[in-house]
Amino acid sequence: MFLLIGLSLVNNKKYFLVPTADGPAGFGSDSCQSLMIVRQFTCRAIINPHLHAHLRKPWGCRDMARPSSDLAAFREIFSRAKKIAIITGAGVSAESGVPTFRGAGGYWRKWQAQELAAPEAFSRNPSRVWEFYHYRREVMLTKIPNPAHLAIAECEDRLSKQGRQVTVITQNIDELHRRAGSKNILEIHGSLFKTRCMSCGHEASNYNSPICAALEGKGAPDPDTHDAQIPVQQLPRCEQTSCHGLLRPAVVWFGETLDSDILTNAEKVLDSCDLCLVVGTSSVVYPAAMFAPQVAAKGVPVAEFNMEDTPATMRFKFHFHGPCGTTLPAALARHDTEQNIE
């Protein structure tokens, strides 16, 4: 028997409770009903892949019917929705040719993203981590929004003229939603094109290419490439008066706490939405992986758009299989009942 994944309050903080086959994953507890506190609700983490099979079907729902793929039924609900939350993940950006660093071949040199996107990695080797992010920044400057990004932005603009609201809650740090024209965006993991000073804490947008002279031509992802070993004094530095501290990417690394204001705003959006879309997300990076299941648990329709099933698929009302750039534009197109307000 497995206990349903849920939330618990400990010392006034929210924690994830995760079911395991033999107690806390890999720790050999004797009780098959024991629970494991994985991470604080505000902390970014990837769930143990061995738990995925248990999360695909909620406890007590072994014969649960698959989500519907009836586009007409979804469109009927969409036509009545006043507040739509759209949660997006790496799958959306992948269709623009953005590396996801997931799955087979998901490496930069010989490291997986979570080995570099961590405060400990930056402390040990800021040059290597900056090479990794410099590479990602330079790649992103060559990419453009795809039909999924554009469909979301057009939908937001169109529905806003009807007094309806669309909010994008994205795990992506590439700013492609912004470039597509979306305005109501909550970037819960930050942005590739923002920096934060390690000394004074100042945050600023930065679209320089390269971000500093020492990184020019660096960051090649090939496994045989040697680290540039750039002296820390030559890495990106703060330009605030009399600071000159070391800059880091203003992104949320694994193990770090999400911005409390952004998380609070995301919770408000999810608490008030009457339709939720989950687009191109693997549903394994927390806390975002719990957003849509929590909405579905309240009876709000949730539609998943993805190339494959995820650990959360069986919790949702709809699942549309295929590239988001193909499935999403049709789902979000103007409905016959919409007024032509320009």
Disulfide bonds with the S-S distance in Angstrom:
none
